[in-house]
Amino acid sequence: MEIKNKSIALLIDAENISPSYIEIIIDEANKYGTINYRRVYGDWTTPQLNPWKNKISEFGLTPVQQYAYTSGKNSSDFTLIIDAMDILYSEKVNSFCIVSSDSDFTKLVTRLREDNMFVFGMGESKTPISLVNSCETFAYLDKMLKGDQPVEPTEVELKEDKKKMPKTTTKVVSSITPLRRIKQELTNIINANLEDDGWAYWSLIAQLLQKKFPGFHPRNYGDNIRPLQFFEKMKEFEVKKELTVTYIKNRK
């Protein structure tokens, strides 16, 4: 992936995101440009955030304190949102990376994009689809983590565990779009953008697919390769390359 020239405000919800992901978060954000702000939000007086404290100096993060004034509510939401708006008005960045699985940030992302900010998100597969689709692109951290790497529980998860009754299980709903629907929509996008020779420009198709499904990536389906290679392996699609231009079409 080509590194883009963006100035980024990286804002992490420590109460909702495991510190086990921090290296992935930094690496992924660096692909888009330069990280000007590296802020991580939470109530640092709580012992649950101790695992995050070990990562602060290692990755050059700035911890931002937010006391939990309301029981049962993610306290970092309010401060992160206020900070994001302050950074927006400072005009020092042109991109935001919001790292959380909390749908409460959907309105913030929408507001930032209204001011022509490029906003990309990161979170786990449990992230509500409203937040995923409000971003330009969204990366599922649990799909990027190596299988042998343990994930530290977040403060929100620890609180939820205490509330659970014995023998009670909660099914986690994933916002990852089923591959069946991805293929159906790709077929439709290709048909709507065919050239006279019956082929479509892959660069255009890829952009339209990303807009339709900001969270799409082959790794979500167990295949960490480029999208073009991913679809090229499928019987439904045919790909050809002419010099520097790549084309795709639906197989009959």
N, C-alpha and C positions, 0 to 999 in steps of 0.2 A: 504493500500500500504506500502510495506517495505521501510524504509528509506535507501537510498543508501549512500555509503561513497565516495562522490565526493566533490571536492573543486571547488566552483562556482564563476564566475564573473557575477554578475547581472547588466546588462546595460539597462537602461530604456529611451526611447525616450519620454520625457515629452510633447513635442509639438504634439505628435500623440496619446498619451495614457492618458485617464482620471485618475486623482488622486483617483477617487472613487474605482478603482481596486486595490490599493496598498496592502491592507491586503490580498486579494486573491493571488496577485503576490508573496508576501513574503511566505505565507503558502505553495503555490504550489512549489516554489523553494526549500523550506526547506525539502520537501519530497525526494529530490535527494541528499542531503548532507549538507555541511556547506557553507554558503555564505561568501566568503572572501572579495569581492568587492560589494558595493552597490552604484552605481553611477547613477545619473539621469541627463539628458542632455537637455539644452534649452537655450533660450535667457532670462535670469532672469531679464532683465531690462524691459520686457514687462508686463503689468498688467494682461494679460491673464494667466500667470503662477502663479499668487498669490495663487490659491487653492492648488497648489503643495507645496508651501512654508510652508504651515501649516502641511504638512506630513513629512517634511524633518527630523526634530528632533525626532518626534514620532517614526519613523521607522529606524532611524540611517542611513539616506541616505546622500550621498555626492553629492551636486549639482555641476555640471560642466558647466561653462559659455561658450556659443558660440554666438557671435554677428551675427545678420542676415545681412550679407554683400550683399546678393542677394535677391531682392524682390520676394515674391511668392514662395521661396524655403525653405523647412524645414532645418533650419540652424544647427540643432543638428546632422544631418547625418554625416557630415565630422568629427567632433570631436569624436563622438562615434566610428566610424570606425578606426580612428587613435589610440584611446585609446585601442580598442580591440586588435589591432596588437601589441601594446606595452606590453599589459598584456600577450599575447600569447608568446612573446619572453622572457618574464621574467621567464617563466616556473613555476609560482607560483600556477597555477590552472590547472585542467584537464577538466573543463566543462565551458560552457558559456550559459547564459540565455539572449536572445535578446528579449526585450519587445517592440514591435512596430507592426503597421499594414501596414507599408511602404515597398513596394517591393524592394526599393533601397538597402535593407540589404541582399537581396538574395545572391549576390556575396560574401559578407562578411561571411555569414554562410557557403557557399561552401568552401571558403578559409580556414576557421577554421577547418572544417572537414577534409580537405586535410592533416592537421597536427595532425590528430587523436584525435581531440577534440570532446567531447560529447556536442552537441549543441541542446538545446531545446528552443522553442519559445513560446511567448504568444502575443495575439492580439485579435482583434474583428473579427466577422464573415466576415467583409468586406476585411479582409487580402487577398491579391492575392494568388492564389494557388501555385505560384512559390516559395514564401517565406515559406508557410506551408510545402510543400513537400521537401524543402531543409533541414529542421530540422529533428532530430531523432524523436522528438515528438512535438506536438503543441497543446496548450490549448486555447480554445476560451473563453476569459474573460467575454464577454457578456452573455454566456451560463452558466457561473459559478456564476454570480451575483444574489443575491436574488431579487425576483420580486419587493419587496417594497423598494428597495434601489435605490435612484436617481443617475444618472450618470452625472458628471460634463462634459460640453463640452470641447474638446481639443482646443488648439490654432489653429490647422489646420481647425477644424470644424467651429470655429468662423470666420476665414478668408473666408471660403467658403460660409458661410451664408451671409456675406456682399456682395459677388459677385453675389448672386442669384437674378434674376429678380423676380418681383411679379408674383404670380400664376405659377411659374416654379417649378416643382418637379423633383428630380433626384432619379431614382431607384437605391437602393443600392444592388449590386450583392454580394451574399454570396458565399464563397469558401467552405462551408460545403458540403461534398459529399452526394448526395441523398442516402437515406437508401436502395433504390432499388439496387443501384450499389454495396453498401457494401455487401448486401446479395448475390448478384451474384458472386462477387469476393471471398467471404468466401466459397461458394459452390465449386468454382474452386480450391481454395487452399486446401480444405479438400480432394477433389478427387485426387489431385496430391500428397498427402502425406499419403495415407491410408496404414495401416499395413495389414498383411495377413488375419487378422480376420475382416477386413472391418471397423475398427475404426482408428481414427487419434489422436495423442497426442495433447491435448489442449494447452499445454505450447508452442509447436512448432507452432501450428496454430496461436496462439495469437501473437507471435513474428513476423511471416510473415505478418499477417494482419496489424500490427502496422507499419511495414516497408513500406507496400503498401500505407497505409493511415495514415500518422503521426498525422493528426488532429482528428482522430476518437476517440469518446467517447460517450457512451449512452446518456449523458446529452445534447448532441447536438440535440437529438431527443426527449427531454423532459422526460428522464428517468435516473435519477442520481443514477445508480447502477453499479456493476461490469459488464464488457463485457460478462463474462460467463453467469451470470444471465440474461442478456439482450437477448442473443441468445437462451438460454434455454427455454424462454417463447414463442419462435416462432415455428410455426408448421413445418418449413422447416428443423429444426435441432433436433438431439437427443443427449443427454449428459448422460454419466454414470461415476461413480466414483468407483475405486477399491483401497482401502487403501488410499495412498497419491497421487495416479495418477488419473488424469481426462482425459476422452476421449470424442471425439465428432465425429458425422458422419451426413451425409445428409439423411433425411428421403426419402424413395422411394415413 
